[in-house]
Each structure stands twice: as C-alpha cells, then as structure tokens.
Amino acid sequence: MITGILTFLTIFAVIGCILYGRKLIKTEKVDAVFGNPEKAKGGTHWVIVGSSFLLLVWLYYSWDMAKSFYPKSANELCQVAKVNESLRSLKYLFPIDERELKSTSVIKIEGKNIEKYFNKIKNSPNIDSQNKDKLLKLLTKTKNTIPLLTNENLLETKTKIEIKKITDKINILTDEFQ
C-alpha cells in the first residue's frame, strides 16, 4: 500500500518536474552556467526527476511495485523465479530457447579449444619436439574421446530403456496438445 502510494507520487513528481522545467525554459532567459553558484540558481526540479527515476527503477527491479499493486501475486512472482531456476537443468537436456542441445554446444566449444591448444603447441618454439609429440598425441586422443562420450552404442540398456520411455511420454504429450 505504502509502496503503491510512493510509486504514484514519484510518477507525478517526475511528470510535474519535467513540465515545470519545460515551462521554465520557455519563459525565462536561460543563462545559468554549471559550476558558477551565482548564475546556476534553481534546477532542483531536475534533481527530483533524477532521484525519482532511480527510485522507480529500484522499485521495479525489486518487485516492490508488483507486490504493492498485486499483493496476492507476490508469492506467484517468487514461484515463477523458482520455476525458471528449476528449468535450468532441463535446458541442458533439451534445446529450450536454443538451436541445439547444451551438451552439443559444449562439445563444439571444447573441440575448438583443443584445436587452439593444438595449434599453439605445434607452432611453439619453446617446446622440444619430443614433448611436442607427446602433447599433440594427448590432445588428439582427448579430441577423439569427447564424441565417444555421447555415442549411443556406449549407453547401458537400462539408460536406453529410460530414454525410450521419456521419448514416448513426450510424444504422447505432444499429440495431446495438438
């Protein structure tokens, strides 16, 4: 209640001060100089506008504005935030809001990183050839191992069955929504 009243007062203060400032510019000769206290008189209305905007931004991002106008929805706002937080793990499994799976993008990024290290080691004059060969072989093995971790043939049958069940449930739900 208090936050709602404060919000309306702040909005009216901003509008009033802007209108007052525009009227002042039209009616008075503007020769005020910033930094000269003799000539820089007034301007309090612009301080009110700036402070009010800071207050409005703070009220908006702290959800106080929403809670003051819709007190029963405050809990729902928190629930939405909790749901968004809990969906984070699903975003790794399914391409929600993205073009590809999160694991696929991580594999691509790591492949690029390995390639960068491969080129750095290959072109480095500070590493002797014996160590260079060992490091390059290690990087090659690592690069070849990453796709194996996602190979469907390496999954246990129990995991394959669970994935099949989940896929069937998703297909059923998709059919129901259409």
C-alpha positions as CSV (number, residue, x, y, z in Angstrom):
1,M,0.0,0.0,0.0
2,I,2.7,2.5,1.0
3,T,4.9,1.4,-1.9
4,G,1.9,1.9,-4.3
5,I,1.3,5.4,-3.0
6,L,5.0,6.2,-3.2
7,T,5.1,4.9,-6.8
8,F,2.2,7.2,-7.8
9,L,3.7,10.2,-6.0
10,T,7.1,9.5,-7.7
11,I,5.5,9.3,-11.2
12,F,3.5,12.5,-10.6
13,A,6.7,14.2,-9.3
14,V,8.6,13.2,-12.4
15,I,5.8,14.5,-14.7
16,G,5.3,17.7,-12.8
17,C,9.1,18.5,-12.6
18,I,9.5,17.9,-16.4
19,L,6.6,20.1,-17.2
20,Y,7.9,22.8,-14.8
21,G,11.3,22.6,-16.4
22,R,9.9,22.9,-19.9
23,K,7.8,25.9,-18.8
24,L,10.8,27.5,-17.1
25,I,13.0,27.1,-20.2
26,K,10.3,28.8,-22.4
27,T,9.6,31.8,-20.0
28,E,12.9,32.6,-18.5
29,K,16.2,33.5,-20.1
30,V,18.4,30.5,-19.6
31,D,21.9,31.8,-18.9
32,A,22.7,29.6,-16.0
33,V,26.2,28.2,-16.0
34,F,27.1,24.9,-14.5
35,G,29.7,25.3,-11.8
36,N,29.1,29.0,-11.2
37,P,26.9,29.4,-8.0
38,E,25.9,33.0,-8.8
39,K,24.4,32.1,-12.2
40,A,23.4,28.4,-11.5
41,K,20.3,29.0,-9.4
42,G,17.4,26.6,-9.4
43,G,17.5,23.2,-11.0
44,T,16.0,21.4,-8.0
45,H,13.3,20.0,-10.3
46,W,15.9,18.1,-12.3
47,V,17.4,16.6,-9.1
48,I,13.9,15.4,-8.2
49,V,13.5,13.9,-11.7
50,G,16.8,12.0,-11.5
51,S,16.1,10.8,-7.9
52,S,12.6,9.7,-8.8
53,F,13.8,7.7,-11.8
54,L,16.3,5.9,-9.6
55,L,13.6,5.2,-7.1
56,L,11.3,3.9,-9.8
57,V,14.0,1.6,-11.3
58,W,14.7,0.3,-7.8
59,L,11.0,-0.4,-7.1
60,Y,10.6,-2.1,-10.5
61,Y,13.6,-4.4,-10.2
62,S,13.0,-5.4,-6.6
63,W,9.4,-6.4,-7.5
64,D,8.1,-4.0,-4.8
65,M,5.9,-2.2,-7.4
66,A,4.2,-5.5,-8.4
67,K,3.8,-6.6,-4.8
68,S,2.2,-3.3,-3.8
69,F,-0.5,-3.4,-6.6
70,Y,-1.0,-7.2,-6.6
71,P,-0.2,-8.4,-3.1
72,K,-1.6,-11.8,-3.7
73,S,0.7,-12.3,-6.7
74,A,3.9,-11.7,-4.7
75,N,4.1,-15.4,-3.9
76,E,3.4,-16.3,-7.6
77,L,6.2,-14.0,-8.7
78,C,8.6,-15.9,-6.5
79,Q,7.2,-19.2,-7.8
80,V,7.9,-18.1,-11.4
81,A,11.5,-17.3,-10.4
82,K,11.8,-20.8,-8.8
83,V,10.4,-22.5,-11.9
84,N,12.9,-20.7,-14.1
85,E,15.7,-21.8,-11.8
86,S,14.5,-25.4,-11.8
87,L,14.2,-25.4,-15.6
88,R,17.9,-24.7,-15.9
89,S,18.8,-28.4,-15.7
90,L,16.2,-29.2,-18.4
91,K,17.9,-26.7,-20.7
92,Y,20.9,-29.0,-20.7
93,L,18.8,-31.9,-21.8
94,F,16.5,-30.2,-24.3
95,P,17.2,-27.3,-26.6
96,I,14.8,-24.8,-24.9
97,D,15.4,-21.3,-26.3
98,E,18.4,-22.5,-28.3
99,R,19.0,-24.2,-31.6
100,E,20.9,-27.2,-30.3
101,L,21.4,-29.2,-27.2
102,K,23.6,-27.6,-24.5
103,S,25.8,-30.7,-24.4
104,T,26.3,-30.4,-28.2
105,S,27.4,-26.7,-27.9
106,V,29.7,-27.6,-25.1
107,I,31.3,-30.3,-27.2
108,K,31.8,-27.9,-30.1
109,I,33.3,-25.3,-27.8
110,E,35.7,-27.8,-26.3
111,G,36.6,-29.1,-29.7
112,K,37.6,-25.5,-30.7
113,N,39.6,-25.1,-27.5
114,I,41.5,-28.3,-28.1
115,E,42.2,-27.1,-31.7
116,K,43.6,-23.8,-30.4
117,Y,45.9,-25.6,-28.0
118,F,46.9,-28.0,-30.7
119,N,48.0,-25.1,-32.9
120,K,49.7,-23.3,-30.1
121,I,51.8,-26.3,-29.2
122,K,52.5,-27.1,-32.8
123,N,53.8,-23.6,-33.5
124,S,55.6,-23.1,-30.2
125,P,59.4,-22.7,-30.4
126,N,59.8,-23.2,-26.6
127,I,58.7,-26.8,-26.5
128,D,61.2,-29.5,-27.7
129,S,60.0,-32.0,-30.4
130,Q,59.7,-35.0,-28.1
131,N,57.4,-33.2,-25.6
132,K,55.5,-31.6,-28.6
133,D,54.7,-35.1,-30.0
134,K,53.5,-36.3,-26.6
135,L,51.3,-33.3,-26.0
136,L,49.9,-33.4,-29.6
137,K,49.1,-37.1,-29.2
138,L,47.4,-36.4,-25.9
139,L,45.3,-33.6,-27.4
140,T,44.4,-35.9,-30.4
141,K,43.3,-38.7,-28.0
142,T,41.2,-36.2,-26.0
143,K,39.6,-34.8,-29.0
144,N,38.7,-38.3,-30.2
145,T,37.4,-39.3,-26.8
146,I,34.8,-36.5,-26.5
147,P,32.5,-37.8,-29.2
148,L,32.7,-41.3,-27.7
149,L,31.1,-40.0,-24.5
150,T,28.0,-39.2,-26.5
151,N,28.0,-42.3,-28.6
152,E,24.6,-44.1,-28.3
153,N,26.2,-47.5,-28.6
154,L,28.1,-46.9,-25.3
155,L,24.9,-46.4,-23.3
156,E,23.7,-49.1,-20.9
157,T,20.5,-50.8,-21.9
158,K,18.8,-49.6,-18.7
159,T,19.5,-46.0,-19.8
160,K,18.3,-46.7,-23.3
161,I,15.0,-48.0,-21.9
162,E,14.5,-45.0,-19.7
163,I,15.2,-42.6,-22.6
164,K,12.7,-44.6,-24.7
165,K,10.1,-44.2,-22.0
166,I,10.7,-40.5,-21.7
167,T,10.6,-40.1,-25.5
168,D,7.2,-41.9,-25.7
169,K,5.8,-39.7,-22.9
170,I,6.9,-36.6,-24.8
171,N,5.4,-37.9,-28.0
172,I,2.1,-38.6,-26.2
173,L,2.0,-35.1,-24.6
174,T,2.8,-33.6,-28.0
175,D,-0.1,-35.4,-29.6
176,E,-2.4,-34.3,-26.8
177,F,-1.5,-30.6,-27.1
178,Q,-2.0,-30.6,-30.9
